Amino acid sequence: MDSILLLVIGVSFVLSFIFALGGLGSALVLIPTLSKIGLPFAEARALGLFVNGISMVGATVSNIKNKRLDFHLGIPIILASFILAPVGAWIGHYIPAHNLLIIFILFLFFSGAMMLFFKGSKYADQYREDRPVLGPLLTGIIAGFLSGLLGVGGGGIISPLMIFQGFNPKKVATITALSVPFSSLSAFVAYAFMGSVPWNLLIYAGVAAWIGGYLGTIVMHKKMQPKTVKKFLGVMIILLGIRLITTL
């Protein structure tokens, strides 16, 4: 087993585990990391998207197995984001990518700061347990549109919008984990058709990502309090913003 393969397995597992603690995909960090360890960028992106999706599938399997996932709350988000993502991608062709990236970075910093420091008065001491349609539907519309527009996963958009509405951060993490594979794996298929997939690394990275995502979500639910998950998400979203600044 060569050094590149060992590095790919290790990075896939560690980043999948860490980001699963917040129900987020790791592609924004994983793709440049894979590129730095020697993979061509197109292959790094294809493998990163695959790992991104598979790790969140592992997290979702754990959530379903332990009956943590609220499908009724998540379905409007997933359907709306799935439909709006192509619309955002189409419009994105007509807007300068640099401008879009700046807007998204500002959004990430604002969202991360709000999750770290904002305490809403209505749900200050409790989390709502109802299942409205309009709020999650609008969240899915925004997340799907921006995901397609900017070419990123929707987890960093869905999480703050749902938490602002008063939902339990742990519940939000299960919903974002369910939504991420839809965009990541569909993008991976496109790369597969273009011949940019390192098939010799795929199975190893996928297994490592699955285990990392599965274990990460178990640790999050059993060892972390909702307010800790909220702060963790805030930190991760700010780190994603910092990572994107390096691409400007």
C-alpha positions as CSV (number, residue, x, y, z in Angstrom):
1,M,0.0,0.0,0.0
2,D,1.7,3.2,-1.2
3,S,2.0,6.4,0.8
4,I,-0.6,8.4,-1.3
5,L,-3.2,5.7,-0.6
6,L,-2.5,5.7,3.1
7,L,-2.7,9.5,3.2
8,V,-6.0,9.5,1.3
9,I,-7.5,6.9,3.7
10,G,-6.3,8.8,6.8
11,V,-7.5,12.2,5.5
12,S,-10.8,10.8,4.4
13,F,-11.5,9.3,7.8
14,V,-10.3,12.2,10.0
15,L,-12.1,14.9,8.1
16,S,-15.3,12.9,7.7
17,F,-15.3,12.2,11.4
18,I,-14.7,15.9,12.3
19,F,-17.3,17.4,10.0
20,A,-19.8,14.7,10.9
21,L,-19.8,16.1,14.4
22,G,-21.7,19.0,12.9
23,G,-23.6,17.2,10.2
24,L,-21.5,18.9,7.5
25,G,-19.7,17.6,4.5
26,S,-16.0,18.1,4.4
27,A,-15.5,18.8,0.6
28,L,-14.3,22.4,0.9
29,V,-11.4,21.3,3.1
30,L,-10.9,17.8,1.8
31,I,-10.5,18.7,-1.9
32,P,-7.6,21.1,-1.4
33,T,-6.0,18.7,1.1
34,L,-6.1,15.8,-1.4
35,S,-4.7,18.2,-4.0
36,K,-1.8,19.1,-1.7
37,I,-0.9,15.4,-1.1
38,G,-0.4,14.8,-4.8
39,L,-3.6,14.2,-6.6
40,P,-4.4,16.2,-9.8
41,F,-7.0,18.8,-8.9
42,A,-9.8,17.2,-11.1
43,E,-9.2,13.9,-9.4
44,A,-9.1,15.5,-6.0
45,R,-12.4,17.2,-6.6
46,A,-14.1,14.1,-7.8
47,L,-12.7,12.0,-4.9
48,G,-13.5,14.8,-2.4
49,L,-17.1,15.0,-3.6
50,F,-17.5,11.2,-3.4
51,V,-16.0,11.1,0.2
52,N,-18.2,14.1,1.1
53,G,-21.4,12.3,0.0
54,I,-20.4,8.9,1.4
55,S,-19.4,10.2,4.8
56,M,-22.9,11.9,5.2
57,V,-24.6,8.7,4.0
58,G,-22.8,6.9,6.8
59,A,-23.9,9.6,9.2
60,T,-27.5,9.3,7.9
61,V,-27.5,5.5,8.3
62,S,-26.5,6.0,11.9
63,N,-29.3,8.6,12.4
64,I,-31.9,6.4,10.8
65,K,-30.8,3.3,12.7
66,N,-31.1,5.2,16.0
67,K,-34.4,6.9,14.9
68,R,-32.9,10.4,15.2
69,L,-33.8,11.7,11.7
70,D,-37.0,13.7,11.3
71,F,-38.0,13.0,7.7
72,H,-41.1,15.2,7.9
73,L,-38.9,18.2,8.7
74,G,-36.2,17.3,6.2
75,I,-38.1,16.4,3.1
76,P,-39.2,20.0,2.2
77,I,-35.6,21.1,2.4
78,I,-34.3,18.3,0.3
79,L,-37.0,18.6,-2.4
80,A,-36.7,22.4,-2.7
81,S,-32.9,22.3,-2.7
82,F,-32.8,19.6,-5.3
83,I,-35.1,21.5,-7.6
84,L,-33.5,25.0,-7.1
85,A,-29.9,23.8,-7.4
86,P,-30.0,23.6,-11.3
87,V,-31.6,27.0,-11.4
88,G,-28.8,28.5,-9.3
89,A,-26.2,26.8,-11.5
90,W,-27.8,28.2,-14.7
91,I,-27.9,31.8,-13.3
92,G,-24.4,31.4,-12.0
93,H,-23.1,31.3,-15.6
94,Y,-24.2,35.0,-15.9
95,I,-22.7,36.4,-12.7
96,P,-19.0,36.8,-12.1
97,A,-17.8,34.0,-9.9
98,H,-15.6,36.3,-7.9
99,N,-18.5,38.4,-6.8
100,L,-20.5,35.3,-5.9
101,L,-17.7,34.0,-3.8
102,I,-17.4,37.2,-1.8
103,I,-21.1,37.2,-1.1
104,F,-21.0,33.6,0.1
105,I,-17.9,34.2,2.3
106,L,-19.7,37.2,4.0
107,F,-22.7,35.0,4.5
108,L,-20.6,32.3,6.2
109,F,-19.0,34.7,8.5
110,F,-22.3,36.2,9.5
111,S,-23.9,32.8,10.0
112,G,-21.0,31.5,12.0
113,A,-20.9,34.5,14.3
114,M,-24.7,34.3,14.8
115,M,-24.5,30.7,15.8
116,L,-21.6,31.4,18.2
117,F,-23.0,34.5,19.9
118,F,-26.7,35.0,19.1
119,K,-29.3,33.8,21.5
120,G,-32.8,34.3,20.1
121,S,-35.4,35.4,22.7
122,K,-38.3,33.2,21.5
123,Y,-36.4,29.9,21.8
124,A,-33.8,31.0,24.3
125,D,-34.5,28.2,26.8
126,Q,-36.0,25.5,24.6
127,Y,-36.0,24.2,21.0
128,R,-39.1,24.0,18.9
129,E,-40.5,20.5,18.1
130,D,-43.2,21.4,15.6
131,R,-42.9,20.6,11.9
132,P,-43.7,23.6,9.8
133,V,-43.5,23.5,6.0
134,L,-42.9,27.1,5.0
135,G,-39.7,27.7,7.0
136,P,-37.9,24.5,5.9
137,L,-39.2,25.0,2.4
138,L,-37.7,28.5,2.2
139,T,-34.5,27.1,3.7
140,G,-34.3,24.5,1.0
141,I,-35.0,27.1,-1.7
142,I,-32.2,29.4,-0.5
143,A,-29.8,26.5,0.1
144,G,-30.4,24.8,-3.2
145,F,-30.2,28.1,-5.2
146,L,-27.0,29.2,-3.5
147,S,-25.5,25.7,-3.7
148,G,-26.0,25.6,-7.4
149,L,-25.0,29.2,-7.8
150,L,-21.7,28.8,-5.9
151,G,-20.9,25.2,-6.6
152,V,-20.7,24.2,-2.9
153,G,-22.6,21.8,-0.6
154,G,-25.7,23.2,1.1
155,G,-24.9,22.1,4.7
156,G,-23.2,25.4,5.6
157,I,-26.4,27.2,4.4
158,I,-29.1,24.9,5.9
159,S,-27.6,24.7,9.4
160,P,-27.6,28.4,10.4
161,L,-31.0,29.0,8.7
162,M,-32.7,26.2,10.6
163,I,-31.0,27.0,13.9
164,F,-32.1,30.6,13.5
165,Q,-35.7,29.3,13.3
166,G,-35.3,27.7,16.7
167,F,-34.7,24.0,15.8
168,N,-32.5,21.8,17.9
169,P,-28.9,21.8,16.5
170,K,-28.7,18.1,16.8
171,K,-31.8,17.7,14.8
172,V,-30.5,20.2,12.2
173,A,-27.3,18.2,11.9
174,T,-29.2,15.0,11.0
175,I,-31.1,16.9,8.3
176,T,-28.0,18.5,6.8
177,A,-26.3,15.1,6.8
178,L,-29.2,13.7,4.8
179,S,-29.2,16.6,2.3
180,V,-25.5,16.8,1.5
181,P,-25.2,13.5,-0.5
182,F,-27.8,14.5,-3.0
183,S,-25.7,17.4,-4.4
184,S,-22.2,15.8,-3.8
185,L,-22.9,12.5,-5.4
186,S,-24.7,14.0,-8.4
187,A,-21.7,16.2,-9.0
188,F,-19.4,13.2,-8.6
189,V,-21.4,11.4,-11.4
190,A,-20.6,14.3,-13.7
191,Y,-16.9,13.9,-13.0
192,A,-17.2,10.2,-13.6
193,F,-18.6,10.8,-17.1
194,M,-15.7,13.2,-17.7
195,G,-13.2,10.5,-16.7
196,S,-11.7,12.4,-13.7
197,V,-12.2,9.7,-11.0
198,P,-9.2,8.0,-9.4
199,W,-10.9,4.6,-9.3
200,N,-7.9,2.9,-7.6
201,L,-8.5,5.1,-4.5
202,L,-12.2,5.3,-4.5
203,I,-13.2,2.2,-2.5
204,Y,-10.6,2.8,0.2
205,A,-11.5,6.4,0.6
206,G,-15.2,5.6,0.5
207,V,-14.9,3.0,3.3
208,A,-12.8,5.4,5.4
209,A,-15.3,8.2,4.9
210,W,-18.3,5.9,5.7
211,I,-16.7,4.8,9.0
212,G,-15.7,8.4,9.9
213,G,-19.1,9.8,9.2
214,Y,-20.8,7.0,11.1
215,L,-18.6,7.3,14.2
216,G,-18.7,11.1,14.1
217,T,-22.5,11.3,14.2
218,I,-22.6,8.7,17.1
219,V,-20.1,10.8,19.1
220,M,-22.0,14.0,18.4
221,H,-25.3,12.6,19.6
222,K,-24.0,10.7,22.6
223,K,-21.3,13.0,23.9
224,M,-22.2,16.5,22.9
225,Q,-24.9,18.8,24.2
226,P,-27.1,20.8,21.6
227,K,-25.5,24.1,22.6
228,T,-22.1,22.5,22.0
229,V,-23.1,21.3,18.6
230,K,-24.4,24.8,17.8
231,K,-21.0,26.3,18.7
232,F,-19.1,23.6,16.9
233,L,-21.2,24.3,13.7
234,G,-20.5,28.0,14.1
235,V,-16.7,27.4,14.3
236,M,-16.8,25.0,11.3
237,I,-18.7,27.5,9.2
238,I,-16.3,30.3,10.0
239,L,-13.4,28.0,9.1
240,L,-15.1,27.2,5.8
241,G,-15.3,31.0,5.2
242,I,-11.6,31.3,5.9
243,R,-10.8,28.4,3.6
244,L,-12.7,30.2,0.8
245,I,-10.9,33.4,1.3
246,T,-7.7,31.6,0.2
247,T,-9.3,30.9,-3.1
248,L,-10.0,34.6,-3.9
